[in-house]
């Protein structure tokens, strides 16, 4: 689990930032001695300055520059103190990154336990402990820890999302779906979460040995529709819409029996979409994906996602070519 989601960078961005660390640290290092705290006499106090140190710390750790990372964490400790909750989390992240083996990680985990025994609501340390449990492949313990964290912080979107991923890794689909629904209660306009929920619903169907579940597929399709309604150029949304509509059309061919299944309702639930509606959505997703894959560089789409979209389009057109 990331301590600072807002500070995530690509590998190239992290490398670029880490290469600036030496120059930046030299620029903001004061000389001479004084009883006044160094930060207040060497440069103006600003939030941006300390956010930059945090960015440099994370980037240096990703780039393997442990020496520069150590200097960054020391600067942060000098300014905010070793008992500051956020600093404790960042220090833990540094210690995990430089740990040589599982035994060292075990000692760090013990330190986290001791901190939380004294201060159970120390969220940064609690999240680092959860991340460490995951890295040690203690998934069940990580799930328990996340559940405990959410009892005291029920609107933590990052924690709900992480818990959903852990449940999904254990093929506990109802629990994973519930967690994403909790995220949407807090952030109903998060188009990426709507698409993620659609993906989990779809995976729950494809992972089952039983015949296709039309209601679950239809709900997955609705989630993808909502994601692209909120973000028109969301490639993953259109990819999911294409995937689910393909499967619905395949599982429920256009005949009177299937049409009756698709149009049925159940105990006040949303009605199943008609075959004609599914076909129209499929055509829309197909045309939109074809357009998106032609503008890969200009639109800044993820390359791997574009490749997957092209493969999906090729696969869906193969039967027509025969």
C-alpha angles and dihedrals in degrees: 000000000000117000093208115026092179091062099058115129137180118258092258092050092048091050092049092051093047090053088058093053098091094050093044094049092048091049093053098042114105128211131219130034132278140160088231113092108268098236092060095055101035103052141350117283112249140155090230091059094057093041086055090053089051091049090049091049093053093043093049091051091052091048093048095244096139094166094058090042089055091053090050094051091046090054091051092047092049090053103040104020132246093269095058106117096227092046090050089055093048092047089052090051090052092049091050091050094053096040111123100208147354091277090061090047088051090056090050089051089053090052090052090051091052092050092049092047088062096036113022092178096058094124100184092053092043090054093047089051090053092049090049092050088053093050088052089053092244093139097159091052090047091052091050091049093049091049090052091048092052092053088066096033108032095167096056101126094187092054093048091049092048091048090051090054091050092050089048091053087058092046090245094144101170091053092046090050092048091054093053090048087055089053090053091052087062097035108023093169096055099122093187091057092050088053092045090052089050089052093051091048090050093047090050089058097043092046092056120093089213126090119284115291104227095194094052092046090049091051090049089051091051090053092053089048090053092049093055091042087060094040114023097194097047104133096193089054093055091042090055092045090053091047097049096042090049090053094045091052090047095046095043109036120196103274135114096262094050092044090057090053093049095049097047124109130207128209096326094313121142111282119252113257118255121252089249091055092049091049092051091050090049091053091048092050092047094052093044094049090048089053094046095050090055092058101045099136099035095051096042096234120169107268096222091051091050091051090050090049091052091050091050091051092047091049093051093050097047096085090051091054095055 
